[in-house]
């Protein structure tokens, strides 16, 4: 697998895997539920790694990178299903943030 995978390539590879190995996409609402589950798993691990909660036996062996990749995978599935080009969407989001938030964070006293 290419270590420098682009977002577009990731969308294509997920689509190919779903259509060959995974049979078909789950419907959009099912994938939305799965995304929420995966975000919850990531949150649980983050809280235990960086927060004040202690690990439970069932938390052991979990990796942040794997949990983040699970979230990304399902997000890519949803993008593919709804016709969203994530490369374009992310570029547009950068532009929006550059314009909207250009000075906002420099003037935030809480960040100094």
MODELLER restraints for C-alpha pairs under 7 A, 6 or more apart:
rsr = mdl.restraints
at = mdl.atoms
rsr.add(forms.Gaussian(group=physical.xy_distance, feature=features.Distance(at['CA:7:A'], at['CA:86:A']), mean=6.70, stdev=0.5))
rsr.add(forms.Gaussian(group=physical.xy_distance, feature=features.Distance(at['CA:7:A'], at['CA:87:A']), mean=5.88, stdev=0.5))
rsr.add(forms.Gaussian(group=physical.xy_distance, feature=features.Distance(at['CA:8:A'], at['CA:87:A']), mean=6.29, stdev=0.5))
rsr.add(forms.Gaussian(group=physical.xy_distance, feature=features.Distance(at['CA:11:A'], at['CA:76:A']), mean=5.94, stdev=0.5))
rsr.add(forms.Gaussian(group=physical.xy_distance, feature=features.Distance(at['CA:11:A'], at['CA:80:A']), mean=6.73, stdev=0.5))
rsr.add(forms.Gaussian(group=physical.xy_distance, feature=features.Distance(at['CA:14:A'], at['CA:77:A']), mean=6.98, stdev=0.5))
rsr.add(forms.Gaussian(group=physical.xy_distance, feature=features.Distance(at['CA:18:A'], at['CA:24:A']), mean=5.59, stdev=0.5))
rsr.add(forms.Gaussian(group=physical.xy_distance, feature=features.Distance(at['CA:18:A'], at['CA:25:A']), mean=6.22, stdev=0.5))
rsr.add(forms.Gaussian(group=physical.xy_distance, feature=features.Distance(at['CA:28:A'], at['CA:78:A']), mean=6.42, stdev=0.5))
rsr.add(forms.Gaussian(group=physical.xy_distance, feature=features.Distance(at['CA:31:A'], at['CA:74:A']), mean=6.60, stdev=0.5))
rsr.add(forms.Gaussian(group=physical.xy_distance, feature=features.Distance(at['CA:31:A'], at['CA:78:A']), mean=6.71, stdev=0.5))
rsr.add(forms.Gaussian(group=physical.xy_distance, feature=features.Distance(at['CA:35:A'], at['CA:71:A']), mean=6.07, stdev=0.5))
rsr.add(forms.Gaussian(group=physical.xy_distance, feature=features.Distance(at['CA:35:A'], at['CA:74:A']), mean=5.73, stdev=0.5))
rsr.add(forms.Gaussian(group=physical.xy_distance, feature=features.Distance(at['CA:35:A'], at['CA:75:A']), mean=6.82, stdev=0.5))
rsr.add(forms.Gaussian(group=physical.xy_distance, feature=features.Distance(at['CA:38:A'], at['CA:67:A']), mean=6.92, stdev=0.5))
rsr.add(forms.Gaussian(group=physical.xy_distance, feature=features.Distance(at['CA:38:A'], at['CA:70:A']), mean=6.34, stdev=0.5))
rsr.add(forms.Gaussian(group=physical.xy_distance, feature=features.Distance(at['CA:38:A'], at['CA:71:A']), mean=5.48, stdev=0.5))
rsr.add(forms.Gaussian(group=physical.xy_distance, feature=features.Distance(at['CA:39:A'], at['CA:71:A']), mean=6.10, stdev=0.5))
rsr.add(forms.Gaussian(group=physical.xy_distance, feature=features.Distance(at['CA:41:A'], at['CA:67:A']), mean=6.79, stdev=0.5))
rsr.add(forms.Gaussian(group=physical.xy_distance, feature=features.Distance(at['CA:42:A'], at['CA:64:A']), mean=6.80, stdev=0.5))
rsr.add(forms.Gaussian(group=physical.xy_distance, feature=features.Distance(at['CA:42:A'], at['CA:67:A']), mean=5.28, stdev=0.5))
rsr.add(forms.Gaussian(group=physical.xy_distance, feature=features.Distance(at['CA:42:A'], at['CA:68:A']), mean=6.52, stdev=0.5))
rsr.add(forms.Gaussian(group=physical.xy_distance, feature=features.Distance(at['CA:45:A'], at['CA:64:A']), mean=6.90, stdev=0.5))
rsr.add(forms.Gaussian(group=physical.xy_distance, feature=features.Distance(at['CA:47:A'], at['CA:53:A']), mean=6.35, stdev=0.5))
rsr.add(forms.Gaussian(group=physical.xy_distance, feature=features.Distance(at['CA:48:A'], at['CA:54:A']), mean=5.63, stdev=0.5))
rsr.add(forms.Gaussian(group=physical.xy_distance, feature=features.Distance(at['CA:48:A'], at['CA:55:A']), mean=5.78, stdev=0.5))
rsr.add(forms.Gaussian(group=physical.xy_distance, feature=features.Distance(at['CA:79:A'], at['CA:85:A']), mean=6.85, stdev=0.5))
rsr.add(forms.Gaussian(group=physical.xy_distance, feature=features.Distance(at['CA:79:A'], at['CA:86:A']), mean=6.87, stdev=0.5))
